[in-house]
Amino acid sequence: MRSGKRTCIRARSGRRRNLSDPHSSRSPAPAAARSTSAYPSRSSSSSSLSFTTLLATGVNVVPVGVLVLGIGTPAHAVAPRLAAVVAYGVVAWSFLLEIIGASLGVSHWLLDLSMLHHVSRAPAQAVNWNTAAILIALGITATAAGALVFGRRDLVSA
C-alpha cells in the first residue's frame, strides 16, 4: 500500500442501482415490507390485542399525570421555584416506593401512598376505572385549589 493514497474497490454496479432495485439485498424496500407484513401475522395469533384494549392501556396512565399536575399546581402557587421539585419528588417517591417497597414486601398501606401502585398493569389486567376516576378527581381538585391560591397571590403587574 502506498502512503497517502487509499485504494477503493468498487463493484461495477453503482450504489444508486442497488438502492433502487427492490430485489437487491441492500435495498430498504425488503426490510420495510418485512416489517409491515409481520404485524398481520402477529395480530392473527391467539395473543392479539384489540384497538380498544390498547387504547384503554394508554389511557390508564393519564390519571397519574393529572394527579401530578394537580400536585404541582398548588406548589407553583405557593412556591414557584419549588414546584418542579415537588412534582418530580412525588413521582420519584412513587417510583422508589413501588420498586423498593414491593421487593421488600412492605405493608400495603405504605404501598398505597404510591401513585403508581394504583395504575393497573394493563393489558395483562383489566383497567380499574374507579381508581382512575378517583385519581382524576383528586388531580382536578388539587389543580382548582392551586388556581384559587394562585389567584389570591399578591402579584405586581409589569
DSSP file (Angstrom, degrees, kcal/mol; ACC not computed):
  #  RESIDUE AA STRUCTURE BP1 BP2  ACC     N-H-->O    O-->H-N    N-H-->O    O-->H-N    TCO  KAPPA ALPHA  PHI   PSI    X-CA   Y-CA   Z-CA
    1    1 A M              0   0    0      0, 0.0     2,-0.2     0, 0.0     5,-0.1   0.000 360.0 360.0 360.0 132.9    0.0    0.0    0.0
    2    2 A R    >   -     0   0    0      3,-0.1     3,-0.9     1,-0.1     2,-0.2  -0.551 360.0-107.9 -82.7 146.3    1.3    3.4   -1.0
    3    3 A S  T 3  S+     0   0    0      1,-0.2     3,-0.1    -2,-0.2    -1,-0.1  -0.527  99.3  14.8 -74.9 138.1    1.5    6.1    1.6
    4    4 A G  T 3  S+     0   0    0     -2,-0.2     2,-0.4     1,-0.2    -1,-0.2   0.243 108.1  92.5  87.2 -13.6   -1.0    8.9    1.2
    5    5 A K    <   -     0   0    0     -3,-0.9     2,-0.4     2,-0.0    -1,-0.2  -0.924  57.8-156.2-116.7 140.1   -3.2    7.1   -1.3
    6    6 A R        -     0   0    0     -2,-0.4     2,-0.5    -3,-0.1    -3,-0.0  -0.903  12.2-138.7-111.0 141.9   -6.2    5.0   -0.5
    7    7 A T        -     0   0    0     -2,-0.4     2,-0.6     2,-0.0    -2,-0.0  -0.868  14.7-163.6-101.6 130.4   -7.5    2.3   -2.7
    8    8 A C        -     0   0    0     -2,-0.5     2,-0.6     2,-0.0    -2,-0.0  -0.957   4.2-157.4-116.4 118.9  -11.2    2.0   -3.2
    9    9 A I        -     0   0    0     -2,-0.6     2,-0.4     0, 0.0    -2,-0.0  -0.848  18.6-178.6 -96.3 125.9  -12.6   -1.2   -4.6
   10   10 A R        -     0   0    0     -2,-0.6     4,-0.1     2,-0.0    -2,-0.0  -0.970  25.5-120.8-129.9 138.8  -16.0   -0.7   -6.1
   11   11 A A        -     0   0    0     -2,-0.4     4,-0.1     2,-0.2     0, 0.0  -0.337  30.8-112.1 -71.1 159.9  -18.4   -3.1   -7.8
   12   12 A R  S    S+     0   0    0      2,-0.1     2,-0.4    -2,-0.0    -1,-0.1   0.887 101.3  72.6 -62.3 -39.9  -19.4   -2.4  -11.4
   13   13 A S  S    S-     0   0    0      1,-0.1    -2,-0.2     2,-0.0     5,-0.0  -0.635  88.2-126.4 -81.0 133.2  -23.0   -1.6  -10.4
   14   14 A G     >  -     0   0    0     -2,-0.4     4,-1.4     1,-0.1     3,-0.1  -0.134  19.7-105.8 -74.6 171.0  -23.2    1.7   -8.7
   15   15 A R  H  > S+     0   0    0      1,-0.2     4,-2.3     2,-0.2     5,-0.2   0.860 115.8  59.6 -65.5 -37.5  -24.9    2.5   -5.4
   16   16 A R  H  > S+     0   0    0      1,-0.2     4,-2.0     2,-0.2    -1,-0.2   0.904 103.9  50.5 -60.5 -41.4  -27.9    4.1   -7.0
   17   17 A R  H  > S+     0   0    0      1,-0.2     4,-1.3     2,-0.2    -1,-0.2   0.908 110.3  49.8 -65.3 -39.8  -28.8    0.9   -8.8
   18   18 A N  H  < S+     0   0    0     -4,-1.4     6,-0.2     1,-0.2    -2,-0.2   0.890 112.4  46.4 -67.1 -39.0  -28.5   -1.2   -5.7
   19   19 A L  H  < S+     0   0    0     -4,-2.3    10,-0.3     1,-0.2    -1,-0.2   0.823 115.4  45.3 -74.5 -30.1  -30.7    1.1   -3.6
   20   20 A S  H  < S+     0   0    0     -4,-2.0    -1,-0.2    -5,-0.2    -2,-0.2   0.661  90.7  93.8 -87.8 -14.5  -33.4    1.5   -6.3
   21   21 A D    ><  -     0   0    0     -4,-1.3     3,-1.4    -5,-0.2     6,-0.2  -0.683  62.8-157.8 -79.2 115.0  -33.5   -2.2   -7.1
   22   22 A P  T 3  S+     0   0    0      0, 0.0    -1,-0.2     0, 0.0    -4,-0.0   0.702  91.6  53.8 -68.7 -16.6  -36.3   -3.8   -5.0
   23   23 A H  T 3  S+     0   0    0      6,-0.1     2,-0.2     7,-0.0    -2,-0.1   0.472  85.7 105.9 -94.3  -2.3  -34.8   -7.2   -5.3
   24   24 A S  S X  S-     0   0    0     -3,-1.4     3,-0.7    -6,-0.2     5,-0.1  -0.487  72.5-134.8 -76.8 146.9  -31.4   -6.1   -4.0
   25   25 A S  T 3  S+     0   0    0      1,-0.2    -1,-0.1    -2,-0.2    -6,-0.0   0.699 106.2  56.5 -73.4 -18.2  -30.3   -7.1   -0.5
   26   26 A R  T 3  S+     0   0    0     -8,-0.1    -1,-0.2    -5,-0.1    -7,-0.1   0.587  83.7 106.6 -86.3 -10.6  -29.1   -3.6    0.1
   27   27 A S    <>  -     0   0    0     -3,-0.7     4,-0.6    -6,-0.2    -8,-0.1  -0.432  67.2-142.8 -72.3 139.2  -32.5   -2.0   -0.8
   28   28 A P  H  > S+     0   0    0      0, 0.0     4,-2.1     0, 0.0     5,-0.2   0.669  89.3  80.6 -73.1 -14.4  -34.5   -0.7    2.1
   29   29 A A  H  > S+     0   0    0    -10,-0.3     4,-2.6     1,-0.2     5,-0.2   0.909  88.2  49.5 -62.5 -44.8  -37.7   -1.9    0.5
   30   30 A P  H  > S+     0   0    0      0, 0.0     4,-2.4     0, 0.0    -1,-0.2   0.896 111.2  50.4 -63.1 -36.6  -37.5   -5.6    1.5
   31   31 A A  H  X S+     0   0    0     -4,-0.6     4,-2.3     2,-0.2    -2,-0.2   0.919 112.3  46.8 -66.2 -41.4  -36.9   -4.6    5.2
   32   32 A A  H  X S+     0   0    0     -4,-2.1     4,-2.1     2,-0.2     5,-0.2   0.901 112.5  50.1 -66.0 -39.6  -39.9   -2.3    5.1
   33   33 A A  H  X S+     0   0    0     -4,-2.6     4,-1.8    -5,-0.2    -2,-0.2   0.892 110.9  49.6 -66.1 -38.1  -42.0   -4.9    3.5
   34   34 A R  H  X S+     0   0    0     -4,-2.4     4,-0.9    -5,-0.2    -2,-0.2   0.909 110.9  49.2 -66.6 -40.7  -40.9   -7.5    6.1
   35   35 A S  H  X S+     0   0    0     -4,-2.3     4,-0.6     1,-0.2    -2,-0.2   0.878 114.4  43.8 -69.8 -36.0  -41.7   -5.2    9.0
   36   36 A T  H  < S+     0   0    0     -4,-2.1     3,-0.3     1,-0.2    -1,-0.2   0.801 112.9  51.6 -79.0 -27.0  -45.2   -4.2    7.8
   37   37 A S  H  X S+     0   0    0     -4,-1.8     4,-0.8    -5,-0.2    -1,-0.2   0.628  98.6  68.1 -82.2 -10.9  -46.1   -7.8    6.8
   38   38 A A  H  X S+     0   0    0     -4,-0.9     4,-1.7    -3,-0.2    -1,-0.2   0.841  90.5  61.5 -75.9 -32.1  -45.1   -9.0   10.3
   39   39 A Y  H  X S+     0   0    0     -4,-0.6     4,-3.0    -3,-0.3     5,-0.2   0.937  99.7  51.1 -64.5 -48.1  -47.9   -7.3   12.1
   40   40 A P  H  > S+     0   0    0      0, 0.0     4,-1.1     0, 0.0    -1,-0.2   0.870 110.0  51.3 -59.5 -33.2  -50.8   -9.1   10.4
   41   41 A S  H  < S+     0   0    0     -4,-0.8    -2,-0.2     1,-0.2     4,-0.2   0.875 113.5  44.6 -70.0 -34.0  -49.3  -12.4   11.2
   42   42 A R  H >< S+     0   0    0     -4,-1.7     3,-1.3    -3,-0.2     5,-0.2   0.877 110.1  54.7 -73.9 -36.9  -48.9  -11.4   14.8
   43   43 A S  H 3< S+     0   0    0     -4,-3.0    -1,-0.2     1,-0.3    -2,-0.2   0.727 102.7  57.4 -71.9 -18.7  -52.4  -10.0   15.0
   44   44 A S  T 3< S+     0   0    0     -4,-1.1    -1,-0.3    -5,-0.2    -2,-0.2   0.517  89.7  95.7 -88.0  -3.1  -53.9  -13.2   13.8
   45   45 A S  S X  S-     0   0    0     -3,-1.3     3,-1.0    -4,-0.2    -3,-0.0  -0.238  93.6-101.7 -78.7 175.4  -52.4  -15.2   16.6
   46   46 A S  T 3  S+     0   0    0      1,-0.3    -1,-0.1    -2,-0.0    -3,-0.1   0.660 116.1  62.2 -74.0 -14.6  -54.2  -16.0   19.8
   47   47 A S  T 3  S+     0   0    0     -5,-0.2    -1,-0.3     2,-0.1     2,-0.1   0.009  74.6 138.2 -99.5  29.0  -52.4  -13.3   21.8
   48   48 A S    <   -     0   0    0     -3,-1.0     2,-0.4    -5,-0.2    -5,-0.1  -0.391  43.0-143.9 -75.5 152.7  -53.7  -10.4   19.7
   49   49 A L        -     0   0    0     -2,-0.1     2,-0.1     4,-0.0    -2,-0.1  -0.947  13.3-129.4-117.2 136.1  -54.9   -7.2   21.4
   50   50 A S     >  -     0   0    0     -2,-0.4     4,-2.1     1,-0.1     5,-0.2  -0.337  25.3-110.1 -78.6 165.5  -57.8   -5.2   20.1
   51   51 A F  H  > S+     0   0    0      1,-0.2     4,-2.5     2,-0.2     5,-0.2   0.882 118.8  53.6 -62.9 -38.9  -57.6   -1.5   19.5
   52   52 A T  H  > S+     0   0    0      2,-0.2     4,-2.4     1,-0.2    -1,-0.2   0.862 107.3  51.4 -66.6 -34.7  -59.9   -0.7   22.4
   53   53 A T  H  > S+     0   0    0      2,-0.2     4,-2.0     1,-0.2    -1,-0.2   0.923 112.1  46.0 -66.1 -43.6  -57.6   -2.7   24.7
   54   54 A L  H  X S+     0   0    0     -4,-2.1     4,-1.9     2,-0.2    -2,-0.2   0.874 112.7  50.8 -66.3 -36.7  -54.6   -0.8   23.5
   55   55 A L  H  X S+     0   0    0     -4,-2.5     4,-2.5     2,-0.2    -2,-0.2   0.914 110.3  48.7 -66.1 -42.9  -56.5    2.5   23.9
   56   56 A A  H  X S+     0   0    0     -4,-2.4     4,-1.3     1,-0.2    -2,-0.2   0.867 109.0  54.4 -64.4 -35.6  -57.5    1.6   27.4
   57   57 A T  H  < S+     0   0    0     -4,-2.0     4,-0.4     2,-0.2    -1,-0.2   0.899 111.2  44.6 -64.6 -40.2  -53.9    0.7   28.2
   58   58 A G  H >< S+     0   0    0     -4,-1.9     3,-1.0     1,-0.2     4,-0.3   0.890 113.1  49.4 -70.0 -39.8  -52.7    4.1   27.0
   59   59 A V  H >< S+     0   0    0     -4,-2.5     3,-1.1     1,-0.2    -1,-0.2   0.710  94.0  79.3 -71.5 -19.5  -55.5    6.0   28.9
   60   60 A N  T 3< S+     0   0    0     -4,-1.3     4,-0.3     1,-0.3    -1,-0.2   0.777  93.0  47.4 -60.2 -29.3  -54.6    4.0   32.0
   61   61 A V  T <> S+     0   0    0     -3,-1.0     4,-1.3    -4,-0.4     3,-0.4   0.566  89.7  84.7 -91.6  -9.0  -51.6    6.3   32.8
   62   62 A V  H <> S+     0   0    0     -3,-1.1     4,-2.3    -4,-0.3     5,-0.2   0.892  82.0  58.9 -62.8 -42.0  -53.4    9.6   32.2
   63   63 A P  H  > S+     0   0    0      0, 0.0     4,-2.2     0, 0.0    -1,-0.2   0.862 103.8  52.0 -58.8 -34.3  -54.9    9.8   35.8
   64   64 A V  H  > S+     0   0    0     -3,-0.4     4,-2.4    -4,-0.3    -2,-0.2   0.904 109.6  49.7 -67.3 -39.5  -51.4    9.7   37.3
   65   65 A G  H  X S+     0   0    0     -4,-1.3     4,-2.2     2,-0.2    -1,-0.2   0.894 110.3  50.2 -63.9 -39.9  -50.3   12.6   35.1
   66   66 A V  H  X S+     0   0    0     -4,-2.3     4,-2.3     2,-0.2    -2,-0.2   0.893 110.8  49.9 -65.0 -39.6  -53.4   14.6   36.0
   67   67 A L  H  X S+     0   0    0     -4,-2.2     4,-2.2     2,-0.2    -2,-0.2   0.902 110.0  49.4 -67.4 -40.3  -52.6   14.0   39.7
   68   68 A V  H  X S+     0   0    0     -4,-2.4     4,-2.3     2,-0.2    -2,-0.2   0.909 112.3  48.7 -64.4 -40.6  -49.0   15.1   39.3
   69   69 A L  H  X S+     0   0    0     -4,-2.2     4,-1.7     1,-0.2    -2,-0.2   0.901 110.7  51.7 -62.4 -40.2  -50.2   18.2   37.6
   70   70 A G  H  < S+     0   0    0     -4,-2.3    -2,-0.2     1,-0.2    -1,-0.2   0.849 111.7  45.8 -65.7 -34.6  -52.7   18.7   40.4
   71   71 A I  H  X S+     0   0    0     -4,-2.2     4,-1.2     1,-0.2    -1,-0.2   0.853 112.4  51.4 -75.4 -34.8  -50.0   18.4   43.0
   72   72 A G  H  X S+     0   0    0     -4,-2.3     4,-2.2    -5,-0.2    -2,-0.2   0.790  99.9  64.3 -72.9 -27.6  -47.7   20.7   41.1
   73   73 A T  H  X S+     0   0    0     -4,-1.7     4,-1.9     2,-0.2    -1,-0.2   0.948 105.2  41.2 -66.6 -50.0  -50.2   23.5   40.6
   74   74 A P  H  > S+     0   0    0      0, 0.0     4,-2.2     0, 0.0     5,-0.3   0.872 114.0  55.1 -64.8 -32.6  -50.6   24.4   44.3
   75   75 A A  H  X S+     0   0    0     -4,-1.2     4,-2.8     1,-0.2     7,-0.3   0.904 109.0  47.4 -64.1 -38.8  -46.9   24.0   44.8
   76   76 A H  H  < S+     0   0    0     -4,-2.2    -1,-0.2     1,-0.2    -3,-0.2   0.844 110.9  52.2 -69.0 -32.9  -46.4   26.5   42.0
   77   77 A A  H  < S+     0   0    0     -4,-1.9    -2,-0.2     2,-0.2    -1,-0.2   0.867 120.1  32.9 -70.4 -35.5  -49.0   28.9   43.6
   78   78 A V  H  < S+     0   0    0     -4,-2.2    -2,-0.2     1,-0.2    -3,-0.2   0.922 140.6   6.4 -87.4 -49.2  -47.2   28.8   46.9
   79   79 A A    >X  -     0   0    0     -4,-2.8     3,-1.5    -5,-0.3     4,-0.5  -0.776  63.9-172.4-138.9  89.8  -43.6   28.5   46.0
   80   80 A P  G >4 S+     0   0    0      0, 0.0     3,-0.8     0, 0.0     4,-0.4   0.818  85.1  54.7 -57.1 -34.5  -43.0   28.7   42.2
   81   81 A R  G 34 S+     0   0    0      1,-0.2     4,-0.3     2,-0.1     3,-0.2   0.726 110.6  46.3 -73.2 -19.5  -39.3   27.8   42.4
   82   82 A L  G <> S+     0   0    0     -3,-1.5     4,-2.6    -7,-0.3    -1,-0.2   0.411  84.2  95.4-100.3   1.0  -40.1   24.6   44.3
   83   83 A A  H <X S+     0   0    0     -3,-0.8     4,-2.6    -4,-0.5     5,-0.2   0.912  87.2  45.2 -61.5 -44.0  -42.9   23.4   42.0
   84   84 A A  H  > S+     0   0    0     -4,-0.4     4,-2.8     2,-0.2     5,-0.3   0.888 112.5  52.1 -66.8 -38.1  -40.7   21.2   39.9
   85   85 A V  H  > S+     0   0    0     -4,-0.3     4,-1.9     2,-0.2    -2,-0.2   0.913 112.4  45.9 -63.7 -42.2  -39.0   19.8   42.9
   86   86 A V  H  X S+     0   0    0     -4,-2.6     4,-2.1     2,-0.2    -2,-0.2   0.941 115.5  45.3 -65.8 -47.7  -42.4   18.9   44.5
   87   87 A A  H  X S+     0   0    0     -4,-2.6     4,-1.8     1,-0.2    -2,-0.2   0.941 118.3  41.5 -64.6 -47.7  -43.8   17.4   41.3
   88   88 A Y  H  X S+     0   0    0     -4,-2.8     4,-2.9     1,-0.2    -1,-0.2   0.819 111.3  58.4 -69.8 -29.0  -40.7   15.3   40.5
   89   89 A G  H  X S+     0   0    0     -4,-1.9     4,-2.8    -5,-0.3    -1,-0.2   0.893 105.4  49.1 -64.9 -39.3  -40.4   14.4   44.2
   90   90 A V  H  X S+     0   0    0     -4,-2.1     4,-2.4     2,-0.2    25,-0.3   0.909 113.3  47.1 -65.3 -41.7  -43.8   12.9   44.2
   91   91 A V  H  X S+     0   0    0     -4,-1.8     4,-2.5     2,-0.2    -2,-0.2   0.931 114.4  46.2 -65.4 -45.2  -43.0   10.9   41.0
   92   92 A A  H  X S+     0   0    0     -4,-2.9     4,-3.0     2,-0.2     5,-0.3   0.910 112.4  51.0 -64.3 -42.2  -39.6    9.8   42.4
   93   93 A W  H  X S+     0   0    0     -4,-2.8     4,-2.7     1,-0.2     5,-0.2   0.931 111.9  47.2 -59.1 -46.4  -41.3    8.9   45.8
   94   94 A S  H  X S+     0   0    0     -4,-2.4     4,-2.1     2,-0.2    -2,-0.2   0.911 114.0  47.4 -62.9 -42.6  -43.9    6.8   44.0
   95   95 A F  H  X S+     0   0    0     -4,-2.5     4,-2.6     2,-0.2     5,-0.2   0.947 115.2  43.7 -65.5 -49.1  -41.4    5.1   41.8
   96   96 A L  H  X>S+     0   0    0     -4,-3.0     4,-2.6     1,-0.2     5,-0.8   0.901 114.6  49.9 -64.9 -40.3  -39.0    4.2   44.6
   97   97 A L  I  X>S+     0   0    0     -4,-2.7     4,-0.9    -5,-0.3     5,-0.5   0.892 112.9  47.3 -65.1 -38.7  -41.8    3.1   46.9
   98   98 A E  I  X5S+     0   0    0     -4,-2.1     4,-1.0    -5,-0.2    -2,-0.2   0.920 120.3  36.8 -68.4 -44.0  -43.2    0.9   44.2
   99   99 A I  I  X5S+     0   0    0     -4,-2.6     4,-1.4    -5,-0.2    -2,-0.2   0.970 128.5  30.6 -75.2 -54.8  -39.9   -0.7   43.3
  100  100 A I  I  X5S+     0   0    0     -4,-2.6     4,-1.9    -5,-0.2    -3,-0.2   0.910 121.2  50.5 -74.7 -42.1  -38.2   -1.0   46.7
  101  101 A G  I  XXS+     0   0    0     -4,-0.9     5,-2.1    -5,-0.8     4,-1.1   0.894 111.2  48.0 -64.0 -40.2  -41.4   -1.4   48.7
  102  102 A A  H  <<S+     0   0    0     -4,-1.0    -1,-0.2    -5,-0.5    -2,-0.2   0.867 113.1  48.1 -69.3 -35.3  -42.7   -4.2   46.5
  103  103 A S  H  <5S+     0   0    0     -4,-1.4    -1,-0.2     1,-0.2    -2,-0.2   0.794 114.7  45.2 -77.0 -26.1  -39.5   -6.0   46.5
  104  104 A L  H  <5S-     0   0    0     -4,-1.9    -1,-0.2    -5,-0.1    -2,-0.2   0.594 109.0-123.1 -90.2 -11.3  -39.1   -5.8   50.3
  105  105 A G  T  <5 +     0   0    0     -4,-1.1    -3,-0.2    -5,-0.2    -4,-0.1   0.909  43.4 178.2  73.3  42.7  -42.7   -6.8   51.0
  106  106 A V      < -     0   0    0     -5,-2.1    -1,-0.1     1,-0.2     5,-0.1  -0.213  40.2 -71.6 -72.8 169.7  -43.7   -3.7   53.0
  107  107 A S    >>  -     0   0    0      1,-0.1     4,-1.7     3,-0.0     3,-0.7  -0.215  38.7-121.4 -63.0 149.9  -47.2   -3.2   54.2
  108  108 A H  H 3> S+     0   0    0      1,-0.2     4,-1.9     2,-0.2    -1,-0.1   0.789 109.5  62.7 -65.3 -28.6  -50.0   -2.4   51.7
  109  109 A W  H 34 S+     0   0    0      1,-0.2     4,-0.3     2,-0.2    -1,-0.2   0.839 105.8  46.2 -68.4 -30.0  -50.9    0.9   53.5
  110  110 A L  H X4 S+     0   0    0     -3,-0.7     3,-1.2     1,-0.2     4,-0.2   0.883 111.4  51.2 -75.4 -38.9  -47.4    2.2   52.7
  111  111 A L  H >< S+     0   0    0     -4,-1.7     3,-1.6     1,-0.2     6,-0.3   0.803  99.1  66.4 -66.2 -28.1  -47.6    0.9   49.1
  112  112 A D  T 3< S+     0   0    0     -4,-1.9    -1,-0.2     1,-0.3    -2,-0.2   0.675  87.7  68.9 -67.5 -15.7  -51.0    2.7   48.8
  113  113 A L  T <  S+     0   0    0     -3,-1.2     2,-0.4    -4,-0.3    -1,-0.3   0.644  83.2  88.6 -75.5 -13.9  -49.1    6.0   49.1
  114  114 A S    X   -     0   0    0     -3,-1.6     3,-0.5    -4,-0.2     4,-0.4  -0.716  69.2-151.3 -86.2 131.1  -47.5    5.4   45.7
  115  115 A M  G >  S+     0   0    0     -2,-0.4     3,-1.3   -25,-0.3     4,-0.2   0.862  97.3  58.7 -66.4 -34.4  -49.5    6.8   42.7
  116  116 A L  G >  S+     0   0    0      1,-0.3     3,-1.0     2,-0.2    -1,-0.2   0.712  92.0  68.3 -70.2 -19.4  -48.0    4.1   40.6
  117  117 A H  G <  S+     0   0    0     -3,-0.5    -1,-0.3    -6,-0.3    -2,-0.2   0.753  97.8  53.2 -69.3 -22.5  -49.4    1.4   42.8
  118  118 A H  G <  S+     0   0    0     -3,-1.3     2,-0.5    -4,-0.4    -1,-0.2   0.461  85.3  99.6 -93.3  -2.0  -52.9    2.4   41.7
  119  119 A V  S <  S-     0   0    0     -3,-1.0   -58,-0.1    -4,-0.2     2,-0.1  -0.738  76.7-124.1 -85.6 128.9  -52.2    2.0   38.0
  120  120 A S        -     0   0    0     -2,-0.5     2,-1.8   -60,-0.2     7,-0.1  -0.385  17.0-120.1 -68.7 148.7  -53.4   -1.2   36.5
  121  121 A R    >>  -     0   0    0      5,-0.2     4,-1.4     2,-0.1     3,-0.9  -0.446  54.1-148.9 -87.6  63.7  -50.9   -3.4   34.8
  122  122 A A  T 34  +     0   0    0     -2,-1.8     4,-0.1     1,-0.3   -68,-0.0  -0.472  66.9  24.3 -76.5 147.2  -52.8   -3.2   31.6
  123  123 A P  T 34 S+     0   0    0      0, 0.0    -1,-0.3     0, 0.0    -2,-0.1  -0.978 124.9  52.7 -88.6   2.7  -53.3   -5.1   29.2
  124  124 A A  T <4 S+     0   0    0     -3,-0.9     2,-0.3     2,-0.1    -2,-0.3   0.873 121.0  31.5 -66.9 -34.7  -52.4   -8.0   31.5
  125  125 A Q  S  < S-     0   0    0     -4,-1.4     2,-0.1     1,-0.0     3,-0.0  -0.846  98.2 -97.9-117.8 157.3  -55.0   -6.8   34.0
  126  126 A A        -     0   0    0     -2,-0.3     2,-0.3    -4,-0.1    -5,-0.2  -0.463  45.2-103.5 -71.8 145.8  -58.3   -5.0   33.4
  127  127 A V        -     0   0    0     -2,-0.1     2,-1.1    -7,-0.1     3,-0.1  -0.535  25.9-135.3 -71.8 131.8  -58.2   -1.3   33.9
  128  128 A N     >  -     0   0    0     -2,-0.3     4,-1.9     1,-0.2     5,-0.1  -0.765  22.9-176.6 -89.6  97.7  -59.7   -0.2   37.2
  129  129 A W  H  > S+     0   0    0     -2,-1.1     4,-2.3     1,-0.2    -1,-0.2   0.766  77.8  60.1 -70.9 -25.3  -61.8    2.8   36.0
  130  130 A N  H  > S+     0   0    0      2,-0.2     4,-2.1     1,-0.2    -1,-0.2   0.931 107.6  44.9 -66.6 -44.7  -63.0    3.6   39.6
  131  131 A T  H  > S+     0   0    0      2,-0.2     4,-2.5     1,-0.2    -2,-0.2   0.900 112.5  52.4 -64.3 -40.3  -59.4    4.1   40.7
  132  132 A A  H  X S+     0   0    0     -4,-1.9     4,-2.3     1,-0.2    -2,-0.2   0.909 109.2  49.5 -62.2 -41.7  -58.7    6.2   37.6
  133  133 A A  H  X S+     0   0    0     -4,-2.3     4,-2.4     2,-0.2    -1,-0.2   0.885 110.8  49.9 -65.0 -38.7  -61.8    8.4   38.3
  134  134 A I  H  X S+     0   0    0     -4,-2.1     4,-2.6     2,-0.2    -2,-0.2   0.919 111.1  48.6 -66.4 -43.1  -60.7    8.9   41.9
  135  135 A L  H  X S+     0   0    0     -4,-2.5     4,-2.2     2,-0.2    -2,-0.2   0.897 113.1  47.8 -64.2 -39.5  -57.1    9.9   40.8
  136  136 A I  H  X S+     0   0    0     -4,-2.3     4,-2.7     2,-0.2     5,-0.2   0.908 111.2  50.8 -66.9 -41.1  -58.5   12.3   38.2
  137  137 A A  H  X S+     0   0    0     -4,-2.4     4,-2.4     2,-0.2    -2,-0.2   0.916 111.4  47.9 -63.0 -42.4  -60.9   13.8   40.7
  138  138 A L  H  X S+     0   0    0     -4,-2.6     4,-2.5     2,-0.2    -1,-0.2   0.911 112.7  49.2 -63.2 -41.6  -58.1   14.3   43.2
  139  139 A G  H  X S+     0   0    0     -4,-2.2     4,-2.2     2,-0.2    -2,-0.2   0.908 112.6  46.4 -64.7 -42.5  -55.9   15.9   40.5
  140  140 A I  H  X S+     0   0    0     -4,-2.7     4,-2.5     2,-0.2    -2,-0.2   0.891 112.9  50.3 -67.7 -39.0  -58.7   18.3   39.3
  141  141 A T  H  X S+     0   0    0     -4,-2.4     4,-2.4    -5,-0.2    -2,-0.2   0.924 112.3  46.5 -64.3 -44.2  -59.5   19.2   42.9
  142  142 A A  H  X S+     0   0    0     -4,-2.5     4,-2.4     2,-0.2    -2,-0.2   0.882 112.3  51.1 -66.0 -37.3  -55.8   20.0   43.6
  143  143 A T  H  X S+     0   0    0     -4,-2.2     4,-2.3     2,-0.2    -2,-0.2   0.915 110.9  48.2 -65.2 -42.3  -55.5   21.9   40.4
  144  144 A A  H  X S+     0   0    0     -4,-2.5     4,-2.2     2,-0.2    -2,-0.2   0.906 111.9  49.4 -64.2 -41.3  -58.6   24.0   41.3
  145  145 A A  H  X S+     0   0    0     -4,-2.4     4,-2.4     1,-0.2    -2,-0.2   0.908 111.5  49.4 -64.3 -40.6  -57.2   24.7   44.8
  146  146 A G  H  X S+     0   0    0     -4,-2.4     4,-2.6     1,-0.2    -2,-0.2   0.879 109.5  51.7 -64.9 -37.3  -53.9   25.7   43.3
  147  147 A A  H  X S+     0   0    0     -4,-2.3     4,-2.1     2,-0.2    -2,-0.2   0.887 110.0  49.6 -66.3 -38.3  -55.6   28.0   40.8
  148  148 A L  H  X S+     0   0    0     -4,-2.2     4,-1.1     2,-0.2    -2,-0.2   0.926 113.3  45.5 -64.9 -44.6  -57.6   29.6   43.7
  149  149 A V  H  < S+     0   0    0     -4,-2.4     3,-0.4     1,-0.2     4,-0.4   0.907 112.9  50.9 -64.7 -41.0  -54.4   30.1   45.8
  150  150 A F  H >< S+     0   0    0     -4,-2.6     3,-0.9     1,-0.2    -1,-0.2   0.865 107.2  54.2 -65.2 -35.8  -52.6   31.5   42.7
  151  151 A G  H 3< S+     0   0    0     -4,-2.1    -1,-0.2     1,-0.2    -2,-0.2   0.761 108.1  50.1 -69.1 -24.6  -55.4   33.9   42.0
  152  152 A R  T 3< S+     0   0    0     -4,-1.1    -1,-0.2    -3,-0.4    -2,-0.2   0.419  84.4 116.8 -94.0   0.4  -55.1   35.3   45.6
  153  153 A R  S <  S-     0   0    0     -3,-0.9     2,-1.4    -4,-0.4   -75,-0.0  -0.357  74.4-117.4 -68.1 150.9  -51.4   35.9   45.4
  154  154 A D        +     0   0    0      2,-0.0     2,-0.4    -2,-0.0    -1,-0.1  -0.705  47.7 171.9 -90.0  88.0  -50.2   39.4   45.7
  155  155 A L        -     0   0    0     -2,-1.4     2,-0.6     0, 0.0     0, 0.0  -0.782  29.5-135.8-101.9 142.9  -48.5   39.8   42.3
  156  156 A V        -     0   0    0     -2,-0.4     2,-0.1     2,-0.0    -2,-0.0  -0.850  23.0-131.8 -96.0 125.6  -47.2   43.0   40.9
  157  157 A S              0   0    0     -2,-0.6    -1,-0.0     1,-0.1     0, 0.0  -0.468 360.0 360.0 -77.1 150.1  -48.1   43.6   37.3
  158  158 A A              0   0    0     -2,-0.1    -1,-0.1     0, 0.0    -2,-0.0   0.462 360.0 360.0 -85.9 360.0  -45.4   44.6   34.9
